[in-house]
């Protein structure tokens, strides 16, 4: 995910999440110029037999965006279940049944490798394409576990496949264009009850959603119906770095609403907030002691043990002590609640007989871990932002591994 100086996106998911709703919410955060650019780019990228539009809409006197995904079968959601899947042996019979019941064009079925080839061939930025492929992989893996089939054996109903590609590529492109450093979300409301689909009557959340909800906080809520779709769940699982964020101060700069097709007693929308993180300040303990009777090996071991125990920082400085003896000053920074534990560790692993302690206030930059793709492989990096500053530093271990893998004898 690109960095934009501490700008974050937070999602409010009290009414669940579907791909078109998330697309609409993120679309609403763009400027008018960027909205037009998004629609041009997503409709020109090459998604087969598909046109995406976004129109202003109103629900319960709240203005937002309704995204329409039109395929050759009509609007998404109107003629089929989201991401309709079949075992390969079932597709011919189901196609005949489907065609006999409707006047729609006869559908076909995409295999998972075919879908990957479609996404890889779209005219989108490389980062967007890679994100879309990863999201669809999460989705396909969940479906394959539910149906007991390998990815290669899974076949996806054309309407569901094209619709999901549009949802996933649309959200991936929007996240890229918004350039936020982090995407967080509330706990997800799934709805409850049962829904009728091609496979029969299934409980809510549907089995594919249950597969994707691992590690994500969720609740059924009090609305009967399907609020969370498998596509929405896969998008959340890939893009959201933290759920159920509490106690964090954010300054909201813009709010977007993405509306769903259905109407419920509650506003059926995903809300997206464009936020700026407030500068972080906290308090820590600084613990210091001076020693002239500890060896280099002993102070080195003590430093490593303190870091392994969770110290915020540990460092040493040369000092001159009584009788001009050369010594070392050990400084340990720790959280307020860890003071007693680190006092005990310092006494245990060093020769000191006294520790000075002081309570310090500090200002810190917000930090986010990202992964960058390069011609030599993936590189992890830390992005720090706040107080008008943004900086990014790659992990040296990853750079070192790349150098070792690509080392040659050429001068």
C-alpha positions as CSV (number, residue, x, y, z in Angstrom):
1,X,0.0,0.0,0.0
2,X,1.4,3.4,-1.0
3,X,2.3,6.0,1.7
4,X,0.8,9.4,1.8
5,X,2.3,11.2,4.8
6,X,0.3,9.5,7.6
7,X,-3.0,9.5,5.8
8,X,-5.2,6.5,6.8
9,X,-8.5,5.0,5.7
10,X,-10.8,3.7,8.3
11,X,-13.8,1.5,7.4
12,X,-17.0,1.4,9.4
13,X,-18.6,-2.1,8.8
14,X,-21.7,-2.1,10.9
15,X,-23.7,-3.2,7.9
16,X,-21.1,-5.6,6.6
17,X,-19.3,-5.3,3.3
18,X,-19.8,-6.2,-0.3
19,X,-17.4,-5.5,-3.2
20,X,-19.6,-2.8,-4.8
21,X,-20.3,-1.1,-1.5
22,X,-16.6,-0.9,-0.6
23,X,-15.9,0.4,-4.1
24,X,-18.5,3.1,-3.7
25,X,-17.2,4.2,-0.3
26,X,-13.6,4.5,-1.4
27,X,-14.7,6.2,-4.7
28,X,-16.5,8.8,-2.6
29,X,-13.1,9.8,-1.0
30,X,-11.6,10.8,-4.3
31,X,-11.7,14.3,-5.7
32,X,-14.1,14.9,-8.7
33,X,-11.1,14.9,-11.0
34,X,-9.7,11.6,-9.6
35,X,-13.2,10.0,-9.7
36,X,-13.3,10.7,-13.5
37,X,-9.8,9.3,-13.8
38,X,-10.8,6.1,-11.9
39,X,-13.8,5.4,-14.1
40,X,-11.8,6.0,-17.3
41,X,-9.0,3.7,-16.1
42,X,-11.2,0.8,-14.8
43,X,-13.4,0.8,-17.9
44,X,-10.4,0.8,-20.2
45,X,-8.4,-1.8,-18.5
46,X,-10.0,-4.8,-20.3
47,X,-12.4,-6.5,-17.9
48,X,-14.4,-8.7,-20.3
49,X,-18.1,-7.7,-21.1
50,X,-18.2,-5.3,-18.2
51,X,-18.9,-1.6,-17.6
52,X,-18.6,0.1,-14.2
53,X,-20.4,3.3,-13.3
54,X,-20.7,5.3,-10.1
55,X,-23.7,7.5,-9.5
56,X,-24.7,9.8,-6.6
57,X,-27.4,8.2,-4.5
58,X,-29.5,8.9,-1.4
59,X,-30.5,6.5,1.3
60,X,-32.3,7.6,4.5
61,X,-31.5,11.3,3.6
62,X,-27.7,10.4,3.5
63,X,-25.9,11.1,0.3
64,X,-23.4,8.6,-1.0
65,X,-22.3,6.5,-4.1
66,X,-24.0,3.6,-5.7
67,X,-21.7,1.5,-8.0
68,X,-23.3,-0.3,-10.9
69,X,-21.4,-3.2,-12.5
70,X,-23.1,-4.1,-15.8
71,X,-22.3,-7.4,-17.5
72,X,-23.9,-8.8,-20.6
73,X,-26.3,-10.6,-18.2
74,X,-27.5,-7.3,-16.6
75,X,-26.5,-5.6,-13.4
76,X,-24.5,-7.6,-10.9
77,X,-26.5,-9.3,-8.2
78,X,-29.7,-9.2,-10.2
79,X,-29.4,-12.6,-12.0
80,X,-27.1,-14.8,-9.9
81,X,-25.4,-15.4,-6.6
82,X,-22.1,-13.7,-5.9
83,X,-19.2,-15.9,-7.1
84,X,-21.3,-18.8,-8.1
85,X,-19.0,-21.9,-8.3
86,X,-19.3,-25.4,-9.6
87,X,-17.3,-28.6,-9.8
88,X,-16.1,-29.1,-13.3
89,X,-18.5,-32.1,-13.9
90,X,-21.5,-30.0,-12.9
91,X,-21.1,-27.1,-15.2
92,X,-22.7,-28.5,-18.4
93,X,-25.9,-29.6,-16.7
94,X,-26.1,-26.4,-14.8
95,X,-25.6,-24.3,-17.9
96,X,-28.6,-26.1,-19.6
97,X,-30.8,-25.6,-16.5
98,X,-29.8,-21.9,-16.3
99,X,-30.5,-21.3,-20.0
100,X,-33.9,-23.0,-19.9
101,X,-35.0,-20.8,-17.0
102,X,-34.0,-17.4,-18.3
103,X,-33.8,-15.5,-21.6
104,X,-30.2,-14.4,-20.7
105,X,-27.2,-15.3,-22.9
106,X,-25.9,-18.7,-22.3
107,X,-23.1,-18.4,-19.7
108,X,-19.8,-20.1,-19.6
109,X,-17.5,-21.0,-16.7
110,X,-14.0,-19.7,-16.0
111,X,-11.4,-21.9,-14.3
112,X,-9.2,-20.3,-11.7
113,X,-6.1,-20.2,-14.0
114,X,-8.2,-18.5,-16.6
115,X,-9.3,-15.9,-14.1
116,X,-5.7,-15.3,-13.1
117,X,-4.8,-14.9,-16.8
118,X,-7.6,-12.3,-17.3
119,X,-6.4,-10.2,-14.3
120,X,-2.8,-10.5,-15.2
121,X,-3.6,-9.2,-18.7
122,X,-5.5,-6.1,-17.6
123,X,-4.1,-2.7,-18.3
124,X,-3.5,-1.7,-14.7
125,X,-0.5,-0.6,-12.6
126,X,1.6,-3.6,-11.5
127,X,0.9,-3.0,-7.9
128,X,-2.9,-3.0,-8.6
129,X,-2.6,-6.2,-10.6
130,X,-0.6,-7.9,-7.9
131,X,-3.1,-6.9,-5.2
132,X,-6.1,-8.1,-7.3
133,X,-4.4,-11.5,-8.0
134,X,-3.8,-11.9,-4.2
135,X,-7.4,-11.0,-3.3
136,X,-8.8,-13.4,-5.9
137,X,-6.5,-16.1,-4.6
138,X,-7.9,-15.7,-1.1
139,X,-11.4,-15.9,-2.5
140,X,-10.7,-19.0,-4.6
141,X,-8.9,-20.8,-1.8
142,X,-11.9,-20.2,0.5
143,X,-14.3,-21.6,-2.2
144,X,-12.1,-24.6,-2.9
145,X,-12.0,-25.5,0.8
146,X,-15.8,-25.2,1.0
147,X,-16.4,-27.4,-2.1
148,X,-13.5,-29.8,-1.5
149,X,-11.9,-29.1,-4.8
150,X,-8.4,-28.0,-5.8
151,X,-8.0,-24.6,-7.3
152,X,-7.3,-26.1,-10.7
153,X,-10.6,-28.0,-10.5
154,X,-12.7,-25.0,-9.5
155,X,-14.9,-23.4,-12.1
156,X,-16.6,-20.1,-11.6
157,X,-19.9,-19.0,-13.2
158,X,-19.1,-16.3,-15.7
159,X,-21.3,-13.7,-14.2
160,X,-19.9,-14.2,-10.7
161,X,-16.3,-14.3,-12.0
162,X,-16.6,-11.1,-14.0
163,X,-18.4,-9.3,-11.2
164,X,-15.8,-10.3,-8.7
165,X,-13.0,-9.3,-11.0
166,X,-14.6,-5.9,-11.3
167,X,-15.1,-5.5,-7.6
168,X,-11.6,-6.7,-6.7
169,X,-9.8,-4.6,-9.4
170,X,-11.9,-1.6,-8.6
171,X,-11.0,-1.6,-4.9
172,X,-7.4,-2.4,-5.6
173,X,-7.2,0.6,-8.0
174,X,-8.9,2.9,-5.5
175,X,-6.6,2.0,-2.7
176,X,-3.7,2.6,-5.0
177,X,-5.1,6.0,-6.1
178,X,-5.9,7.1,-2.5
179,X,-2.3,6.3,-1.5
180,X,-3.0,5.8,2.2
181,X,-0.4,4.4,4.5
182,X,-2.8,2.1,6.3
183,X,-6.3,0.8,6.1
184,X,-8.1,-0.1,9.4
185,X,-11.7,-1.2,10.1
186,X,-14.2,-1.9,12.7
187,X,-15.4,-5.4,13.6
188,X,-17.5,-6.8,10.7
189,X,-21.3,-7.3,11.0
190,X,-22.3,-10.4,8.9
191,X,-26.1,-10.5,9.3
192,X,-27.9,-13.7,10.3
193,X,-30.5,-16.2,9.0
194,X,-30.4,-18.2,5.8
195,X,-30.2,-17.3,2.1
196,X,-31.3,-19.2,-1.0
197,X,-28.7,-19.9,-3.6
198,X,-28.0,-22.3,-6.5
199,X,-26.6,-24.9,-4.0
200,X,-29.7,-24.7,-1.7
201,X,-30.4,-22.8,1.5
202,X,-27.3,-21.8,3.3
203,X,-26.7,-20.2,6.7
204,X,-25.4,-16.6,7.1
205,X,-22.5,-16.0,7.0
206,X,-22.2,-18.3,4.1
207,X,-19.4,-21.0,4.2
208,X,-16.9,-19.1,2.1
209,X,-17.2,-16.1,4.3
210,X,-16.6,-18.3,7.4
211,X,-13.4,-19.5,5.8
212,X,-12.3,-15.9,5.2
213,X,-13.3,-14.6,8.6
214,X,-10.4,-16.4,10.4
215,X,-8.5,-13.7,12.4
216,X,-11.1,-11.0,11.7
217,X,-13.4,-9.9,14.6
218,X,-17.1,-10.2,13.6
219,X,-20.6,-10.2,14.9
220,X,-24.0,-11.3,13.6
221,X,-25.8,-8.1,14.5
222,X,-29.5,-7.6,14.5
223,X,-30.3,-7.5,10.8
224,X,-31.6,-10.6,9.1
225,X,-30.0,-11.2,5.8
226,X,-26.6,-11.5,4.1
227,X,-24.5,-8.4,4.9
228,X,-21.1,-9.8,4.2
229,X,-20.3,-11.4,0.8
230,X,-17.3,-13.6,0.1
231,X,-15.8,-10.9,-2.2
232,X,-16.1,-8.3,0.5
233,X,-14.6,-10.6,3.1
234,X,-11.6,-11.4,0.8
235,X,-11.0,-7.6,0.2
236,X,-11.1,-6.9,3.9
237,X,-8.7,-9.8,4.7
238,X,-6.1,-8.6,2.2
239,X,-6.2,-4.8,2.6
240,X,-7.1,-4.2,6.3
241,X,-4.1,-4.3,8.6
242,X,-5.9,-3.8,11.9
243,X,-9.5,-4.4,12.9
244,X,-11.6,-3.2,15.9
245,X,-9.2,-0.2,16.5
246,X,-9.9,1.4,19.9
247,X,-8.3,4.3,21.8
248,X,-6.7,5.8,18.7
249,X,-7.1,9.5,17.9
250,X,-7.8,10.2,14.2
251,X,-8.7,13.5,12.5
252,X,-11.3,12.9,9.8
253,X,-10.8,14.9,6.7
254,X,-13.4,13.3,4.4
255,X,-16.2,10.7,4.7
256,X,-17.6,8.4,1.9
257,X,-20.7,6.2,1.8
258,X,-20.9,3.2,-0.5
259,X,-24.5,2.0,-0.7
260,X,-25.7,-1.6,-1.2
261,X,-28.5,-2.7,-3.5
262,X,-30.8,-3.9,-0.7
263,X,-32.8,-1.8,1.8
264,X,-32.9,-2.7,5.5
265,X,-34.3,-0.9,8.5
266,X,-30.7,0.4,9.0
267,X,-28.7,2.4,6.5
268,X,-27.1,-0.2,4.2
269,X,-23.7,1.3,3.6
270,X,-20.0,0.9,4.1
271,X,-18.6,4.1,5.5
272,X,-15.0,5.1,4.7
273,X,-13.1,7.8,6.6
274,X,-10.0,9.5,5.2
275,X,-8.1,10.4,8.3
276,X,-4.9,11.9,9.5
277,X,-3.2,10.4,12.6
278,X,-2.8,12.7,15.5
279,X,0.9,13.1,16.6
280,X,1.7,10.4,19.1
281,X,3.1,11.3,22.5
282,X,3.6,9.0,25.4
283,X,5.6,8.5,28.6
284,X,8.4,6.1,29.2
285,X,11.0,5.3,31.9
286,X,14.7,5.9,31.3
287,X,16.9,3.6,33.5
288,X,20.6,4.4,33.8
289,X,23.6,2.9,35.6
290,X,27.4,3.3,35.5
291,X,29.8,0.4,35.9
292,X,33.6,0.0,35.8
293,X,33.8,-3.7,36.7
294,X,31.9,-5.3,33.9
295,X,33.5,-6.9,30.9
296,X,32.7,-6.3,27.3
297,X,31.3,-9.8,26.9
298,X,29.0,-9.3,29.9
299,X,27.7,-5.9,28.9
300,X,27.1,-7.2,25.4
301,X,25.1,-10.2,26.7
302,X,23.1,-7.9,29.1
303,X,22.2,-5.6,26.2
304,X,20.9,-8.4,24.1
305,X,18.9,-9.9,26.9
306,X,17.2,-6.6,27.7
307,X,16.3,-6.1,24.1
308,X,14.9,-9.6,23.9
309,X,12.8,-8.9,27.0
310,X,11.1,-6.1,25.1
311,X,13.0,-2.9,26.0
312,X,12.2,0.0,23.7
313,X,15.9,0.7,23.3
314,X,19.2,-0.2,25.0
315,X,22.5,1.5,24.4
316,X,25.8,2.1,26.1
317,X,28.1,5.2,26.4
318,X,31.8,5.4,27.6
319,X,32.3,7.3,30.8
320,X,35.1,8.0,33.3
321,X,34.3,7.1,36.9
322,X,36.0,7.5,40.3
323,X,39.8,7.5,40.2
324,X,39.6,8.1,36.4
325,X,38.6,4.5,35.8
326,X,37.1,3.9,32.3
327,X,33.6,2.6,32.6
328,X,30.3,2.1,30.7
329,X,27.0,3.8,31.2
330,X,24.0,1.6,30.4
331,X,20.7,3.2,29.4
332,X,17.5,1.3,29.1
333,X,14.2,2.7,27.8
334,X,11.0,0.9,28.7
335,X,7.3,1.4,29.0
336,X,5.9,2.7,32.3
337,X,4.2,-0.6,33.2
338,X,7.5,-2.5,32.6
339,X,9.6,-0.5,35.1
340,X,9.9,-3.0,37.9
341,X,10.6,-5.9,35.5
342,X,13.5,-4.1,33.8
343,X,14.9,-2.9,37.2
344,X,15.1,-6.6,38.2
345,X,16.7,-7.6,34.8
346,X,19.4,-5.0,35.0
347,X,20.3,-5.9,38.5
348,X,20.3,-9.6,37.6
349,X,22.5,-9.3,34.4
350,X,24.9,-6.5,35.3
351,X,27.3,-5.6,38.1
352,X,25.6,-2.4,39.1
353,X,24.5,-1.7,42.6
354,X,22.3,1.3,41.8
355,X,20.0,2.4,39.0
356,X,18.9,6.0,38.3
357,X,15.4,6.2,36.9
358,X,13.4,9.1,35.4
359,X,10.1,9.5,33.8
360,X,10.3,11.0,30.3
361,X,7.9,12.3,27.8
362,X,8.5,11.6,24.1
363,X,7.1,12.4,20.7
364,X,7.1,9.6,18.2
365,X,6.3,9.2,14.5
366,X,3.6,6.7,13.4
367,X,5.1,3.6,11.9
368,X,3.7,1.2,9.3
369,X,5.3,-1.9,7.8
370,X,5.0,-2.2,4.0
371,X,6.3,-4.6,1.4
372,X,7.7,-3.2,-1.8
373,X,8.2,-5.2,-5.0
374,X,11.4,-4.9,-7.0
375,X,13.0,-6.5,-9.9
376,X,15.1,-8.5,-7.4
377,X,12.2,-9.6,-5.2
378,X,10.1,-8.3,-2.3
379,X,11.7,-5.9,0.2
380,X,10.1,-5.1,3.6
381,X,10.2,-1.4,4.7
382,X,9.2,0.7,7.6
383,X,7.4,3.9,6.9
384,X,7.5,6.6,9.6
385,X,5.2,9.7,9.4
386,X,4.0,12.6,11.5
387,X,4.9,16.2,12.4
388,X,5.2,17.1,8.8
389,X,7.8,14.3,8.1
390,X,7.6,11.1,6.0
391,X,10.5,8.7,5.6
392,X,10.8,5.1,4.5
393,X,13.6,2.8,5.3
394,X,14.1,-0.7,3.7
395,X,14.9,-3.7,6.0
396,X,18.7,-4.2,5.7
397,X,18.3,-7.9,6.1
398,X,16.2,-8.1,2.9
399,X,18.7,-6.0,1.0
400,X,21.5,-8.2,2.2
401,X,19.7,-11.3,1.1
402,X,19.1,-9.8,-2.4
403,X,22.8,-8.9,-2.7
404,X,23.8,-12.4,-1.7
405,X,21.4,-14.0,-4.2
406,X,22.6,-11.8,-7.0
407,X,26.3,-11.7,-6.2
408,X,28.5,-12.3,-9.2
409,X,32.2,-12.4,-9.9
410,X,32.0,-9.5,-12.3
411,X,33.8,-6.3,-11.3
